[in-house]
Amino acid sequence: MAQPKYQLLQQWLRDQINSGEYTANQQIPTELELAEQFGYSRQTIRQAISGLEQEGLLKRTPGRGTFVCQQNAGRVNRSESRTRRVGVLTTYLDDYIFPGIINGIERVLSRHDYLFTLGLTHNKTLNEATALQKLLAAGVDGLIIEGTKTALPTPNEGILQSFRDAGIPMVFINGCYDGANDSYVLMDDVQSGELLTQHLIDQGHTQIGGIFKSDDIQGVKRYEGVVKGMQKNNGHIKDDCILWYTTEDVRYLFEGSMDEMILKRLADSTAVVCYNDEIAAKLIDVLRRAGKRVPDDLSVVGFDNSPFAGSLLYNLTTVTYPAADIGETAANVLMRCLEDPEHREHIKIKPNIVERGSVRCLK
């Protein structure tokens, strides 16, 4: 997927500023001059400049032109400009895993005398762009970020590159964008999918379906784990038994009007692997509305070992997600990256399964 023209122009202007080609308080070329130089429309030029204004790199002066901001000219010496503040950007806050992540991050940052600024994206790329620009303009020493729609090409690569150009280290959690070499702390989602699949096969299940999220890389990797688990046992996933959904579609999928379709797609399955415990709970509600029981009529498993999984609610067999440990690990990695700008760490946490009562033994 080609990078948008306005982002290409933004990156060119950043490079000119960082290299000293355009210095503090110097006027950059006019919109017309840039349009003629690059062959872009005036609208594209304005979009690029507006974004750099929000980042604090440029400032428009009515009647005079656009100038490089004094405080952002040239490369910044990060060791001499520490704010003692870190940006933390997650997709949600109220979902079950995020309070633990935030608590883990806060514990580590407080030990190192750092504060943090929290931003939320609700898994929307425009929200992510706005939050990133605000953090960049406000000035942070580092960033812990859960990427938005990480299974898809990101339209915010230009803004992320601005962090890298400014020497601001980033640590991704849960998922990272393809092609980047930033640090990350992730669950081993492929192994998690394999672990659940092997458990189901050990209980005699050979017809395994699934419900997965398609726009976050966790969903893709968990599905990959199910496929590998089946292949290791000489099995094969039937495409008709796999349902995919996006962030925007999930509320429609489980509101009730799609129950017949869901049940029809899973009719040949004896067990279903769900993207997470929340989706497993929603599937169990669909089954209950149809008069079906778990695990008697269908076995269901999930990921995260959340409150949904508890025996008093849905009694789910699931894979653990150590939220606080992931938050702490990500914050510790970031501290090491702040000490050494070239430092990178790529950490995958091994999963553990928690067996409860949502899987029927068919043997």
Solvent accessible surface area in square Angstrom, and as a share of the most:
residue,aa,sasa,rsa
1,M,192,0.86
2,A,92,0.71
3,Q,64,0.28
4,P,48,0.30
5,K,114,0.48
6,Y,52,0.20
7,Q,3,0.01
8,L,85,0.42
9,L,1,0.00
10,Q,4,0.02
11,Q,36,0.16
12,W,66,0.23
13,L,0,0.00
14,R,4,0.01
15,D,65,0.34
16,Q,36,0.16
17,I,0,0.00
18,N,27,0.14
19,S,86,0.56
20,G,37,0.36
21,E,106,0.48
22,Y,25,0.10
23,T,71,0.41
24,A,33,0.25
25,N,97,0.50
26,Q,70,0.31
27,Q,74,0.33
28,I,4,0.02
29,P,30,0.19
30,T,66,0.39
31,E,31,0.14
32,L,95,0.47
33,E,90,0.41
34,L,0,0.00
35,A,12,0.09
36,E,126,0.57
37,Q,109,0.48
38,F,60,0.25
39,G,64,0.62
40,Y,37,0.14
41,S,64,0.41
42,R,102,0.37
43,Q,139,0.62
44,T,23,0.13
45,I,0,0.00
46,R,109,0.40
47,Q,91,0.40
48,A,0,0.00
49,I,2,0.01
50,S,41,0.26
51,G,6,0.06
52,L,0,0.00
53,E,57,0.26
54,Q,98,0.43
55,E,6,0.03
56,G,18,0.17
57,L,24,0.12
58,L,3,0.02
59,K,130,0.55
60,R,79,0.29
61,T,41,0.24
62,P,128,0.81
63,G,91,0.88
64,R,162,0.59
65,G,26,0.25
66,T,16,0.09
67,F,32,0.13
68,V,2,0.01
69,C,18,0.11
70,Q,112,0.50
71,Q,135,0.60
72,N,38,0.19
73,A,32,0.25
74,G,23,0.22
75,R,169,0.62
76,V,61,0.35
77,N,80,0.41
78,R,47,0.17
79,S,84,0.54
80,E,142,0.64
81,S,46,0.29
82,R,75,0.27
83,T,65,0.38
84,R,102,0.37
85,R,82,0.30
86,V,0,0.00
87,G,0,0.00
88,V,0,0.00
89,L,0,0.00
90,T,0,0.00
91,T,8,0.04
92,Y,52,0.20
93,L,69,0.34
94,D,128,0.66
95,D,49,0.26
96,Y,49,0.18
97,I,24,0.12
98,F,7,0.03
99,P,63,0.40
100,G,20,0.19
101,I,0,0.00
102,I,18,0.09
103,N,74,0.38
104,G,0,0.00
105,I,0,0.00
106,E,85,0.38
107,R,106,0.39
108,V,0,0.00
109,L,1,0.01
110,S,66,0.42
111,R,150,0.55
112,H,74,0.33
113,D,112,0.58
114,Y,12,0.05
115,L,114,0.57
116,F,50,0.21
117,T,50,0.29
118,L,64,0.32
119,G,14,0.14
120,L,61,0.31
121,T,0,0.00
122,H,92,0.41
123,N,1,0.00
124,K,78,0.33
125,T,41,0.24
126,L,137,0.68
127,N,55,0.28
128,E,0,0.00
129,A,13,0.10
130,T,55,0.32
131,A,14,0.11
132,L,0,0.00
133,Q,23,0.10
134,K,136,0.58
135,L,9,0.04
136,L,26,0.13
137,A,55,0.43
138,A,81,0.63
139,G,26,0.25
140,V,1,0.01
141,D,1,0.00
142,G,0,0.00
143,L,0,0.00
144,I,0,0.00
145,I,0,0.00
146,E,14,0.06
147,G,3,0.03
148,T,1,0.01
149,K,29,0.12
150,T,10,0.06
151,A,32,0.25
152,L,85,0.42
153,P,84,0.53
154,T,28,0.16
155,P,46,0.29
156,N,6,0.03
157,E,56,0.25
158,G,1,0.01
159,I,9,0.05
160,L,0,0.00
161,Q,54,0.24
162,S,5,0.03
163,F,0,0.00
164,R,63,0.23
165,D,28,0.15
166,A,32,0.25
167,G,33,0.32
168,I,8,0.04
169,P,20,0.13
170,M,6,0.03
171,V,0,0.00
172,F,1,0.01
173,I,0,0.00
174,N,5,0.03
175,G,2,0.02
176,C,34,0.21
177,Y,10,0.04
178,D,147,0.76
179,G,80,0.77
180,A,38,0.29
181,N,96,0.49
182,D,14,0.07
183,S,1,0.01
184,Y,40,0.15
185,V,0,0.00
186,L,18,0.09
187,M,10,0.04
188,D,20,0.10
189,D,10,0.05
190,V,26,0.15
191,Q,69,0.31
192,S,2,0.01
193,G,0,0.00
194,E,32,0.14
195,L,59,0.29
196,L,0,0.00
197,T,0,0.00
198,Q,65,0.29
199,H,22,0.10
200,L,0,0.00
201,I,30,0.15
202,D,71,0.37
203,Q,47,0.21
204,G,22,0.22
205,H,2,0.01
206,T,90,0.52
207,Q,70,0.31
208,I,6,0.03
209,G,0,0.00
210,G,0,0.00
211,I,0,0.00
212,F,0,0.00
213,K,19,0.08
214,S,36,0.23
215,D,3,0.02
216,D,16,0.08
217,I,41,0.21
218,Q,20,0.09
219,G,0,0.00
220,V,54,0.31
221,K,74,0.31
222,R,8,0.03
223,Y,51,0.20
224,E,53,0.24
225,G,0,0.00
226,V,0,0.00
227,V,36,0.20
228,K,80,0.34
229,G,2,0.02
230,M,5,0.02
231,Q,111,0.49
232,K,147,0.62
233,N,55,0.28
234,N,151,0.77
235,G,26,0.25
236,H,146,0.65
237,I,10,0.05
238,K,99,0.42
239,D,110,0.57
240,D,108,0.56
241,C,7,0.04
242,I,7,0.04
243,L,6,0.03
244,W,108,0.38
245,Y,11,0.04
246,T,43,0.25
247,T,18,0.11
248,E,58,0.26
249,D,66,0.34
250,V,37,0.21
251,R,151,0.55
252,Y,110,0.42
253,L,16,0.08
254,F,19,0.08
255,E,113,0.51
256,G,28,0.27
257,S,88,0.57
258,M,71,0.32
259,D,21,0.11
260,E,141,0.63
261,M,63,0.28
262,I,0,0.00
263,L,40,0.20
264,K,162,0.69
265,R,85,0.31
266,L,7,0.04
267,A,76,0.59
268,D,94,0.49
269,S,9,0.06
270,T,50,0.29
271,A,0,0.00
272,V,0,0.00
273,V,0,0.00
274,C,0,0.00
275,Y,18,0.07
276,N,22,0.11
277,D,0,0.00
278,E,51,0.23
279,I,5,0.03
280,A,0,0.00
281,A,4,0.03
282,K,66,0.28
283,L,0,0.00
284,I,6,0.03
285,D,46,0.24
286,V,1,0.00
287,L,3,0.02
288,R,136,0.50
289,R,128,0.47
290,A,47,0.37
291,G,66,0.64
292,K,81,0.34
293,R,165,0.60
294,V,38,0.22
295,P,30,0.19
296,D,70,0.36
297,D,82,0.42
298,L,11,0.06
299,S,1,0.00
300,V,0,0.00
301,V,0,0.00
302,G,0,0.00
303,F,2,0.01
304,D,13,0.07
305,N,53,0.27
306,S,10,0.07
307,P,98,0.61
308,F,66,0.28
309,A,0,0.00
310,G,24,0.23
311,S,78,0.50
312,L,176,0.88
313,L,105,0.52
314,Y,41,0.15
315,N,54,0.28
316,L,0,0.00
317,T,0,0.00
318,T,0,0.00
319,V,2,0.01
320,T,33,0.19
321,Y,19,0.07
322,P,41,0.26
323,A,17,0.13
324,A,33,0.26
325,D,81,0.42
326,I,0,0.00
327,G,0,0.00
328,E,44,0.20
329,T,36,0.21
330,A,0,0.00
331,A,0,0.00
332,N,45,0.23
333,V,0,0.00
334,L,0,0.00
335,M,17,0.07
336,R,105,0.38
337,C,3,0.02
338,L,12,0.06
339,E,139,0.62
340,D,65,0.34
341,P,89,0.56
342,E,141,0.63
343,H,53,0.23
344,R,103,0.38
345,E,33,0.15
346,H,92,0.41
347,I,47,0.24
348,K,105,0.44
349,I,36,0.18
350,K,130,0.55
351,P,12,0.07
352,N,99,0.51
353,I,46,0.24
354,V,41,0.23
355,E,113,0.51
356,R,78,0.28
357,G,32,0.31
358,S,1,0.01
359,V,23,0.13
360,R,118,0.43
361,C,72,0.43
362,L,72,0.36
363,K,174,0.74
